[in-house]
């Protein structure tokens, strides 16, 4: 399975780009998207930035677009190759991490 992840570091990148990560299928079928991001961070790319402090669908910090649809990555099971992006219309601090304070002010 491939996770296509939006990457953006404002100190080094001029614009966002995508990076593909291959996940073992047996692992992908049994885990949430948030768990797969943790796998990537722990085993493949220690520079990947994302949020997921509670991991139980309570705090909302792990919200992102998964295959163009917003949702909680801690509650969504991986379902084949996926594209992960930060929320739309919210400033991106880095990779999948958005400025949630700005989002709250806008609402």
Steps between C-alpha positions, in 0.01 A plus 500: 500500500618852427433809708552814294570771756504875447833638620580864568769661715473879473867546586622289206212453251347757268181300459346173619592176325404134542713216629400135466550250781451127455334323792488119536147396401447277805579796725285743301193278520508489880574862591362850490649768278649662812673173593646478150636853529661397829651197325648727231638737764653219708637282219539698178506878533560670833434842342129443433282746694142417604279524808320229691529548875190317623460229233138441607295745293460747785729798439475541121868588464560223246240636255625499142378433148518133410430439131365858487250449786558652844495272801677377811802291406481318835153367412546419131625161388730492202316385190749447223736763365421836658591865456541698822490880505456774760162665540398740226489875569703467821862621520746208490779515756678191365399187307159395643507742795261795468474815709185403689497830695451687173225254405314562826520880455355473149196298618 
